[in-house]
Amino acid sequence: MKYLAEFQDPGLARRLLDDIHATATRPWALMEVCGGQTHSIIRHGIDQLLPEQVELIHGPGCPVCVTPLEMIDKALAVAALPEVTFCSFGDMLRVPGSGRDLFRVKSEGGDVRVVYSPLDALEIARRDPGRQVVFFGIGFETTAPANAMVVHQARRLGVRNFSLLVSHVRVPPAIEAIMRAPHCRVQAFLAAGHVCSVMGTDEYPELAARHKVPIVVTGFEPLDVLEGIRRTVHQLERGEHRVDNAYARAVRAEGNPAARRMLAEVFEVTDRAWRGIGTIPASGWRLAHAYRDFDAEHRFGVTGVTTEEPAACRSGEVLQGLIKPRECAAFGTTCTPRTPLGATMVSSEGACAAYYLYRRLDPAAPPSKEAAPVG
């Protein structure tokens, strides 16, 4: 892929790190709100290469991880219905609900299918009009436009046996909730480049000004992350709190106008529960009234579901940035990718999965500042 090697260049990484080391004079706590960035940070050892004054806090940036247990249980209930073909991306199938997961529903006879696009689910519905086909629509602003488009297409084509189980969330209200939390230590944010490529940066200046925090839009390759950290540390040291776009090759201030128009037509903003965090006002989307007939919750009447998180699982604290994964007693012992207690160990973007995959297993051993260079 073009530019891949350039954005993993060890020499450039060293120069960025030297600048960060030379600039940081006080303790600073930065939060990335993106699971892809978390995995890049842990995989390449970026957090171990930073000066001891700079701490990276992993935020609620994994879309699978923040999908609430209540919504997982609703998905399980719908998927188990004999008339339903339930379609989802693969990383949702092993997310534990209250007593089972979608793989278990499938093994018990449920028609559960992995698809690679919501359009695949729509095509299944078109080919088999006698079945109810449901697509599990989760995620941040990045996946929401495609799911909005598929519902728009279903209505345009008259595919009445297709519906969407919606659990979409929005990043800016989550940043607001994090900053208002009583034990918040976050002093700056690395904003997710792919979210901003869709939505632009309009909502961030007010957040930065109100909470006096720098917000730097950042990409996902090692040099992207290091440049985002470098710019953030410079702002913190100067006492600034601006929105800075360090991912200009993909992000424009206005975002993607066509995607935003589709979102505005198909969805409306609503309060949304986040797993491990609770309900955040105006932090999600639901189908607008004109598209309510395609709402799987409405169609199948899955309401009144009550849930309780496993007592041993501290994924909620991980998602809030209160602890690192290896500070949980269950991490790597009773909770592994094969036997997960929570979604943060299952998802390909979960912080617990990153720590397990890249062998950050020992809670007693502090990360070494002598780790090998990025690249």
C-alpha positions in Angstrom: 0.0 0.0 0.0 1.3 3.4 -0.9 2.8 5.4 2.0 2.7 2.4 4.4 6.5 2.1 4.7 6.9 5.9 5.0 4.5 6.1 8.0 6.5 3.3 9.8 10.0 4.8 9.2 12.2 4.2 12.3 14.4 7.2 11.6 11.5 9.6 11.4 9.9 8.0 14.5 13.2 8.6 16.4 13.2 12.3 15.5 9.5 12.7 16.6 10.3 10.9 19.9 13.4 13.1 20.4 11.2 16.2 20.0 8.6 14.8 22.5 11.3 14.0 25.0 12.9 17.5 24.6 9.5 19.3 24.9 7.8 17.4 27.9 8.8 19.0 31.2 5.7 18.1 33.3 3.4 15.1 33.7 0.7 15.0 31.0 -2.1 12.5 30.5 -3.4 12.0 26.9 -6.4 9.9 25.9 -6.8 8.3 22.5 -10.5 7.6 21.8 -10.0 5.0 19.1 -9.4 1.3 19.3 -7.3 1.3 16.2 -5.0 3.8 17.7 -4.8 1.8 20.9 -3.7 -1.3 19.0 -1.1 0.7 17.0 0.3 2.2 20.3 0.6 -1.2 22.0 1.7 -3.1 19.0 4.6 -0.7 18.2 5.4 0.0 21.8 4.8 3.7 21.4 3.7 4.1 25.0 7.0 2.5 26.2 9.1 4.9 24.1 7.6 8.1 25.4 9.1 10.1 28.2 7.9 9.1 31.7 6.0 12.4 31.9 3.7 11.5 29.1 1.0 8.9 29.8 -1.4 7.5 27.3 -4.9 6.6 28.6 -7.0 4.3 26.5 -10.5 5.6 26.1 -13.8 4.1 25.0 -12.8 4.0 21.3 -13.7 0.4 20.5 -17.2 0.2 18.9 -17.8 -3.4 19.8 -16.6 -2.8 23.4 -19.0 0.0 24.1 -22.1 -1.8 22.7 -24.1 -2.2 25.9 -24.9 -5.7 27.3 -28.6 -4.9 27.0 -28.2 -4.5 23.2 -26.2 -7.7 23.0 -29.0 -9.5 24.8 -31.6 -7.9 22.4 -29.5 -9.2 19.5 -29.4 -12.7 20.9 -33.2 -12.6 21.4 -33.8 -11.5 17.8 -31.2 -14.0 16.4 -32.9 -16.9 18.1 -36.3 -16.3 16.4 -37.0 -19.0 13.9 -38.2 -16.6 11.2 -35.0 -14.4 11.4 -31.7 -14.5 9.5 -29.4 -12.4 11.7 -26.4 -10.8 10.0 -23.4 -9.2 11.7 -19.8 -8.5 11.2 -17.7 -11.3 12.6 -16.3 -9.5 15.7 -19.7 -9.3 17.3 -20.3 -13.1 17.3 -18.1 -13.8 20.3 -19.1 -10.8 22.4 -20.7 -12.3 25.6 -24.2 -11.5 26.5 -25.8 -12.3 29.8 -25.6 -16.0 29.3 -24.4 -16.8 25.7 -23.1 -15.2 22.5 -24.2 -15.3 18.9 -22.0 -18.3 18.2 -24.0 -20.2 20.8 -27.3 -19.1 19.2 -25.9 -20.3 15.8 -24.9 -23.7 17.3 -28.4 -24.0 18.7 -29.9 -23.7 15.3 -30.3 -19.9 14.8 -29.6 -18.6 11.3 -26.7 -16.3 12.2 -24.4 -15.2 9.4 -21.2 -13.2 9.1 -21.3 -10.6 6.4 -18.7 -8.1 5.2 -21.1 -5.3 4.3 -24.6 -4.3 5.3 -25.4 -4.5 1.6 -24.7 -8.3 1.8 -27.5 -8.5 4.3 -29.9 -6.5 2.1 -29.1 -8.8 -0.8 -29.9 -11.9 1.4 -33.3 -10.2 2.1 -33.9 -9.6 -1.5 -33.2 -13.2 -2.5 -35.4 -14.7 0.3 -38.4 -12.5 0.8 -40.0 -15.1 3.1 -37.3 -14.5 5.8 -36.9 -11.6 8.1 -33.3 -10.4 7.7 -31.8 -8.3 10.4 -28.4 -6.5 10.3 -26.7 -5.6 13.6 -25.7 -1.9 13.0 -23.1 -0.9 15.6 -20.2 1.5 15.7 -19.1 5.1 15.7 -19.6 7.7 13.0 -17.4 5.7 10.6 -19.8 2.8 10.1 -23.0 4.7 10.5 -23.2 6.2 6.9 -23.1 2.7 5.3 -25.8 1.5 7.6 -27.9 4.6 6.9 -27.4 4.0 3.2 -28.6 0.4 3.3 -31.8 1.3 5.1 -32.3 4.1 2.5 -31.8 1.5 -0.2 -34.2 -1.0 1.4 -37.0 1.6 1.5 -36.3 2.7 -2.1 -36.3 -0.9 -3.4 -39.3 -1.9 -1.3 -37.5 -4.6 0.6 -39.9 -4.9 3.6 -38.3 -8.0 5.2 -35.1 -6.1 6.0 -34.4 -4.3 9.3 -31.6 -2.8 11.3 -30.8 -3.4 15.0 -29.2 0.0 15.8 -26.5 0.7 18.4 -24.6 3.6 16.9 -22.7 6.0 19.1 -21.1 9.4 18.7 -17.6 10.5 19.9 -18.0 14.2 20.9 -20.6 13.5 23.7 -18.3 10.7 25.0 -15.5 13.2 25.3 -17.9 15.6 27.2 -18.9 12.8 29.6 -15.2 11.8 30.2 -14.3 15.4 31.0 -17.2 15.8 33.4 -16.4 12.5 35.3 -15.3 13.2 38.9 -12.0 11.3 38.6 -11.0 12.4 35.2 -7.2 12.8 34.7 -7.3 13.5 31.0 -5.6 16.7 29.8 -5.8 16.2 26.1 -7.3 14.0 23.4 -6.1 12.3 20.2 -9.2 12.4 18.1 -9.9 9.5 15.7 -9.0 10.4 12.1 -11.6 8.1 10.5 -14.5 9.6 12.6 -13.4 13.1 11.6 -13.1 12.1 7.9 -16.8 11.6 8.0 -18.1 14.2 10.4 -15.3 16.8 10.2 -14.1 18.8 13.2 -17.1 21.2 13.7 -18.0 19.8 17.2 -14.5 19.8 18.7 -13.6 23.5 19.1 -16.3 24.1 21.6 -15.2 21.0 23.6 -11.6 22.1 23.5 -12.5 25.6 24.7 -15.0 24.6 27.4 -12.7 22.0 29.0 -9.4 23.7 28.1 -8.0 20.6 26.5 -6.1 20.2 23.2 -7.8 18.0 20.7 -5.5 16.7 17.9 -7.0 14.7 15.0 -4.6 11.8 14.5 -4.2 8.8 12.1 -3.3 5.2 12.9 0.2 4.4 11.6 3.1 4.8 14.1 4.2 8.1 12.7 0.6 9.4 12.7 0.3 8.6 16.3 3.7 10.1 17.3 3.0 13.3 15.4 -0.4 13.6 17.1 1.3 13.1 20.5 4.1 15.6 19.5 1.6 18.3 18.6 -0.5 17.7 21.7 2.5 17.9 24.1 3.6 21.2 22.4 0.1 22.6 23.1 0.1 21.4 26.7 3.5 22.9 27.4 2.4 26.3 25.9 -0.9 26.3 27.8 -3.0 26.1 24.6 -6.2 24.2 23.9 -6.9 24.2 20.2 -8.2 21.7 17.7 -5.3 20.7 15.4 -5.7 18.5 12.3 -2.6 16.2 12.1 -4.3 13.9 9.6 -4.9 16.4 6.8 -4.4 13.8 4.1 -7.7 12.2 5.1 -9.6 14.8 7.1 -11.2 18.1 6.1 -12.9 20.5 8.4 -16.3 19.9 6.8 -15.9 16.1 6.7 -17.8 14.1 4.1 -20.9 16.2 3.1 -22.6 13.4 1.3 -22.3 11.0 4.2 -23.4 13.6 6.7 -26.6 14.3 4.6 -27.4 10.6 4.5 -27.0 10.4 8.3 -29.2 13.4 8.8 -31.9 11.9 6.7 -32.0 8.3 8.1 -31.0 8.8 11.7 -31.8 11.1 14.6 -29.8 11.8 17.6 -30.8 10.1 20.8 -29.4 9.2 24.3 -27.4 6.0 24.2 -26.1 3.6 26.8 -22.4 2.8 26.6 -21.1 -0.5 28.0 -19.3 0.1 31.3 -20.0 3.8 31.3 -23.8 4.2 31.3 -26.2 6.5 29.4 -24.6 9.5 27.8 -27.1 12.2 26.6 -27.3 12.7 22.8 -24.5 10.3 22.3 -26.1 8.0 19.7 -28.4 7.6 16.7 -31.6 5.8 16.1 -33.7 5.5 13.0 -35.7 8.6 12.2 -39.5 8.4 12.2 -39.7 8.0 8.4 -37.6 4.9 8.6 -39.0 3.5 11.8 -40.5 0.5 10.0 -37.0 -0.8 9.4 -36.1 -0.7 13.2 -35.6 -4.3 14.4 -36.3 -3.3 18.0 -39.7 -1.9 17.0 -40.4 -4.8 14.6 -39.7 -7.6 17.0 -40.7 -5.9 20.3 -37.4 -6.5 22.1 -37.9 -4.1 25.0 -37.7 -4.4 28.8 -34.4 -6.3 28.8 -32.5 -6.0 32.1 -28.9 -7.0 32.5 -26.0 -7.2 35.0 -22.3 -7.1 34.2 -20.1 -10.0 35.5 -18.7 -8.9 38.8 -15.2 -10.1 37.9 -15.0 -8.1 34.7 -13.5 -4.6 35.0 -13.9 -3.7 31.3 -16.0 -0.7 32.2 -13.1 0.8 34.1 -10.8 0.0 31.2 -13.2 1.8 28.8 -13.2 4.9 31.0 -9.4 4.9 31.2 -9.4 4.4 35.0 -7.2 1.3 34.8 -5.0 -0.5 32.3 -6.1 -4.0 31.3 -3.4 -5.8 33.2 -4.6 -4.2 36.5 -7.7 -6.4 36.3 -7.3 -9.6 38.3 -9.1 -11.6 35.7 -7.0 -10.4 32.8 -5.0 -13.2 31.2 -6.3 -15.8 33.7 -10.0 -16.3 33.8 -10.5 -13.8 31.0 -8.7 -14.6 27.7 -9.7 -14.3 24.0 -11.0 -17.9 24.3 -12.9 -17.4 27.5 -13.7 -13.6 27.5 -15.6 -12.0 30.3 -16.1 -8.8 28.5 -16.1 -7.3 25.0 -12.7 -5.5 25.5 -11.0 -9.0 25.3 -13.0 -10.1 22.3 -12.9 -7.2 19.9 -10.1 -6.7 17.4 -10.0 -3.1 18.7 -10.4 -3.8 22.4 -7.7 -2.6 24.8 -7.6 -5.9 26.7 -7.2 -7.8 23.4 -4.3 -5.5 22.5 -2.5 -6.1 25.8 -3.1 -9.8 25.6 -2.0 -10.1 21.9 1.1 -8.1 22.3 2.1 -9.8 25.6 1.6 -6.9 28.1 0.6 -9.5 30.7 2.5 -8.7 33.9 0.7 -6.1 36.1 3.8 -5.7 38.3 6.3 -4.9 35.6 6.4 -1.3 34.5 6.8 -0.8 30.7 10.4 -0.4 29.7 11.5 2.9 28.2 14.3 1.0 26.4 11.9 -0.8 24.0 12.9 -1.2 20.4 12.2 1.7 18.0 9.0 1.8 16.1 9.1 0.0 12.8 
